[in-house]
Amino acid sequence: MVVLTKPAITHFPIVKNSFKSPSYINDIPVIDLSKANSKNLIVNACEEFGFFKVINHDVPMEFISKLESEAVKFFSSPLSEKLKAGPADPFGYGNKKIGQNGDIGWVEYILLSTNSEFNYQKFASVLGVNPENIRAAVNDYVSSVKKMSCEILEKLAEGLKIQPTNVLSKLLMDEKSDSVFRLNHYPPCPDIQEFNAKNLIGFGEHTDPQIMSILRSNNTSGLQILLKNGNWFSVPSDQNSFFVNVGDSLQVMTNGRFKSVKHRVLTNSVKSRLSMIYFGGPPLSEKIAPLPSLMEGKDSLYKEFTWFEYKKSAYKTRLADNRLVLFEKSL
């Protein structure tokens, strides 16, 4: 069992009440990528939830298992060893601190650039961990998940009747794409029972700034999404499928037709949770603005900005902040 250094538990945000799913929703949308109508279902899911589950994907289970095995090996190391792979600057190992603005969570993580030039030697000094094994596992996994992400974005473009259909996917395929990959580990927190609370905040509520995020986790629940009615919905765990988040950039590119979904992760006293997230981002110089083919004479809700400008602005905010408000137009 992996245990973080015991902190002052009262410093962490705690959820003292349980959240029940609203009566009108039993589950989030499930998209079968092998079906012909998946393009329309993806559009509907992005409009209604900003979130959906993908099944019948082509990501080999071998890649998933291999990476999870390497991640478990790393996170099972003593904290003193793991700290040798940090601090996250922003890439590397991080523990409890999320970002530079005071956010904390019951989480430890590895943040990696998907750039092939990333220096994996950060992990070489961690006892029992082979950096080349981690590199190979991440590269196989990310390559396959990126391919799936592009398939989803091309189906989405087709469903929106956008030409060419690679208008979004080409941003992820660009060799200068600023995509990142994150491994999150949420250890169990036995002490939470002392506070008569159900859950501890593992990762606070936020939206993802990129175009699209692809999440996979082990068979442990904890992920929640915020619905339009203001209720939190607990997403049932599914270790064989992937979950897709609409990001802030895609919200802008669809002129608000799609909404980036606010989400969070709760931990508990019993099980640890391991998640893998691919954040598909455009090149730093890419201009983010509503796609002309979706405007049809409508006014743009957002000022044009580059991904670098938005990323720089986002890093100055707290997790729960509305990052896009600075880029909205006054109409």
Salt bridges, closest charged atoms under 4 A:
GLU47 OE2 - ARG257 NE 2.56
GLU48 OE1 - LYS228 NZ 3.71
GLU68 OE1 - ARG216 NH1 2.44
GLU70 OE2 - LYS73 NZ 3.79
GLU81 OE2 - LYS84 NZ 3.03
ASP89 OD1 - LYS122 NZ 2.90
ASP103 OD2 - ARG318 NE 3.23
GLU108 OE1 - LYS82 NZ 2.89
GLU108 OE2 - HIS185 ND1 2.75
GLU132 OE1 - ARG135 NE 3.21
ASP140 OD2 - LYS66 NZ 3.55
GLU158 OE2 - LYS39 NZ 3.33
ASP178 OD2 - LYS311 NZ 2.67
ASP191 OD2 - LYS6 NZ 3.23
GLU205 OE2 - LYS262 NZ 3.64
ASP208 OD1 - HIS206 NE2 3.45
ASP208 OD1 - HIS263 NE2 3.45
ASP238 OD2 - LYS53 NZ 3.20
ASP248 OD2 - ARG323 NH1 3.89
GLU304 OE2 - LYS287 NZ 3.98
